[in-house]
Amino acid sequence: MTTALITGATAGIGAAFARRLAAQGHNLVLVARDTARLREQATELHDRHGIEAEVLSADLSTDSGIEAVEKRLAERRHPVDLLVNNAGFGNKGRFLEVSMADELTMLKVHCEAVLRLTSAAVAGMKERGRGGVVNVASVAAFVPRGTYGASKAWVVQFTQGAARDLAGSGVRLMVLCPGFVRTEFHERAGMGTDNIPDWMWLDADKLVASALADLARGKTVSIPDPRYKALMGLVKIAPRGLLGGVTSRTGRKYGPQ
């Protein structure tokens, strides 16, 4: 039976990945900061699907938290076959309105943790000749809007480059770029969502099903909804100045997690 490790597993897209993969018979390693919530989730998934669910409490904004997950990914006796780097957050406010400490914490979670955990997982996967990594980014990666979008653009470029370098190794890397998803993300960040049209909201469970299908097809970039695929097609040809104005009106965060 294969094992999947999911960061940011207790809510939103991470929880949807956990539900879907457990239902498919994968054992899980669930990573987040809230130990009590992780244990409750692990028990529920074990009882419902008969899989093994490990709990790993770790704060990926700290070196010790990242190191704890790296150590689990490096285990050879109980290898991880699929890594889902989903942990992330948003800051409320424009550039210079957010403290430098908060901006650096975002880069730690969105970029450094993704780099280090992907590297830790892929080293063993490459030796075994099989495995997969899903790095969760956002459609915000494709529009000029603040540190969040910039950090997610890094995730997109990093994943695509690493996927090319690992071509033929049996290890698949894919970056997932959703739009607005109905999760706890915006509430945690203190962001209002009243100005976001209903048609832009996605369902986390449907999104994850589409993402896993894209991974199985060997896609490197997954934008798992026809509405957002069309929207991103328009983004490619729209003037950058216009895009900046649009994202200013819709908020700092195109939120997936």
Order of alpha helices (4+ residues) and beta strands (2+ residues): beta-alpha-beta-alpha-beta-alpha-beta-alpha-alpha-beta-alpha-beta-beta-alpha-beta-alpha-beta-alpha-alpha
